[in-house]
Amino acid sequence: MIEQLLGPQGPFATGLPSYEERPGQVAMAQGVERALDEDGILLCEAGTGTGKTLAYLVPAILSGRRIVVSTASKALQEQIFFKDIPLVERALKRSAEALLVKGISNYLCRRRLDELSRGLVAPSDAVRRAFPIAQRWAETTHSGDLAELTMLPEAHPIRGELHSSSETRIGSGCAFFERCHITRLRRESEQAKLLVVNHHLFFADLALKSNDRPGGVLPDYDAVILDEAHRIEDIATQFWGVEVSSVRIDKLVRDARRAYGQSSDEGRLCGRIEALADALLGGVNLALGASTEQRVRLPEDTWSGKLLESYHAFDDTLAALEGDLATRSADEAISPSLVKRARSLRDDLNLIVEADDARICFLERAAGRIKLASSPVDVGELLRERLFARGDATVLTSASLT
C-alpha cells in the first residue's frame, strides 16, 4: 500500500510535476507503518533529500490514530502544517484532521488583557502606547495566537504582559474560562487526529504527566513522531530540570500585589520577598564571581554560612506568603494559583539547595538577570521510563540522528 502510494504510478507522482520515487522514502514509510501497527519504536536517520516528512505523514494519516508530530522549531512545525499536510490531504483525498498547537505562552490571555484595561497593572510607557493596538486585535482574533499581532514588533514588551502561561492560568474559576483561547485549543485538540507541536510543548506535557500532575498540555494520544530528534536530549534536560530566576520571582510578587490590592499585607510580604530574593541571588552571584553572560557550576559547599541563612529566610517568607494567600476568601480565583506558584518555587529552590550527585546545579547570568538551575546529569533513564516504556508507538527521525 505505502509503496504504491509513493511509487511512480501513485497519487504523489501523478499530482506533483517534480515528484520522483525515492527508495529511502519508501523504506522509511514502511518502517513508520510497522512501528504504528505494532506500537514499536523506530529510529531512522533520513538524510537531506530523503523526503522524510512525507514518509511519516502518509502512514500517520492513513493509520486513523491520534498521533503527535513534534519538531524542534516553530518554522518546521508551520511548514508541516501549512504546506506538507495539505499536500498529503490532496494526494490521499482525505482530511488529516490536523491541528497546529503551540505552547500556551504564544496565546493571548483574556484575563490579563482585562486587568491591563482596568488599570490593575501599572504598565510601562511602551505598553501603554501599544495597548489600543493590542486591544483592537484581541477583539477580532479567533486563534489568539500572538504571532498574528504583526502590527507590533515581536520583542515588544506588551506581549509579556498579555500572554498566557502555566503559572498564571487559574482554570475554570476564571471569568474568561469559556472564552479562553487555551480552553478552545484544548477542546479542539480532543477532536483532532494529528497534532503538530514542537519539542518544548511535547516535553512540557510529558514532564507534567510524569510528575502525576493532572491534565497535562496535550490530550491522550496513540503515537508520537519526533522529527529533528537529535535535539530531544537537550530539551528533555531542560524540562526535567528546575529554574529559580529573578524573572520568575518578580512575576510572582507582581501577581501577589495584584491579588492583595491596597492591603497592608502587600507591602510587608511582597516587599520582603523582593529584598530577600535580591540578597539570595546576589549573594550566590557574588560568591561565585559570575559576570554578565556567564554560567557557573555551584560548588558542593555553596549552601553554608550566610548563603544558607539567606535561603532559609527567603523560604520562610515564601511559606508565609503561601499561608496568607491560602486563607483568603474562596471567591478570589487567583489566590489558589498563587499558592501553587509559591509552593512550586519553594520546592524547586529546595531541589537546588539539596541537590545530589544525579544533578548539576549552576548559576547563570544573562541580560542582567540571574538564574539558579538544576538539571539531571543523564536523561537516558528518564527518557526510557517516561517516553519509550509508555507502550505507545514512537518514531524518532533526523538527518543527523546518530
Stockholm file with secondary structure:
# STOCKHOLM 1.0

chainA/1-402         MIEQLLGPQGPFATGLPSYEERPGQVAMAQGVERALDEDGILLCEAGTGTGKTLAYLVPAILSGRRIVVSTASKALQEQIFFKDIPLVERALKRSAEALLVKGISNYLCRRRLDELSRGLVAPSDAVRRAFPIAQRWAETTHSGDLAELTMLPEAHPIRGELHSSSETRIGSGCAFFERCHITRLRRESEQAKLLVVNHHLFFADLALKSNDRPGGVLPDYDAVILDEAHRIEDIATQFWGVEVSSVRIDKLVRDARRAYGQSSDEGRLCGRIEALADALLGGVNLALGASTEQRVRLPEDTWSGKLLESYHAFDDTLAALEGDLATRSADEAISPSLVKRARSLRDDLNLIVEADDARICFLERAAGRIKLASSPVDVGELLRERLFARGDATVLTSASLT
#=GR chainA/1-402 SS CHHHHHSTTSHHHHHCTTCCCCHHHHHHHHHHHHHHHHTCEEEEECCTTSCHHHHHHHHHHHHCSCEEEEESSHHHHHHIIIIIHHHHHHHHTSCCCEEECCCGGGBBCHHHHHHHHTTCSCCCHHHHHHHHHHHHHHHHCSSCBGGGCTTSCTTCTHHHHHBCCTTTCCGGGSTTTTTCHHHHHHHHHHHCSEEEEEHHHHHHHHHHHHTTCSSCSSCCCSEEEETTGGGHHHHHHHHTSEEEEHHHHHHHHHHHHHHHTTCHHIIIIIHHHHHHHHHHHHHHHHHHTCCTTEEEECCTTCSSHHHHHHHHHHHHHHHHHHHHHHTSCTTCTHHHHHHHHHHHHHHHHHHHHTCCTTEEEEEEEETTEEEEEEEESCCHHHHHHHTGGGCSEEEEEETTCC
#=GC SS_cons         CHHHHHSTTSHHHHHCTTCCCCHHHHHHHHHHHHHHHHTCEEEEECCTTSCHHHHHHHHHHHHCSCEEEEESSHHHHHHIIIIIHHHHHHHHTSCCCEEECCCGGGBBCHHHHHHHHTTCSCCCHHHHHHHHHHHHHHHHCSSCBGGGCTTSCTTCTHHHHHBCCTTTCCGGGSTTTTTCHHHHHHHHHHHCSEEEEEHHHHHHHHHHHHTTCSSCSSCCCSEEEETTGGGHHHHHHHHTSEEEEHHHHHHHHHHHHHHHTTCHHIIIIIHHHHHHHHHHHHHHHHHHTCCTTEEEECCTTCSSHHHHHHHHHHHHHHHHHHHHHHTSCTTCTHHHHHHHHHHHHHHHHHHHHTCCTTEEEEEEEETTEEEEEEEESCCHHHHHHHTGGGCSEEEEEETTCC
//
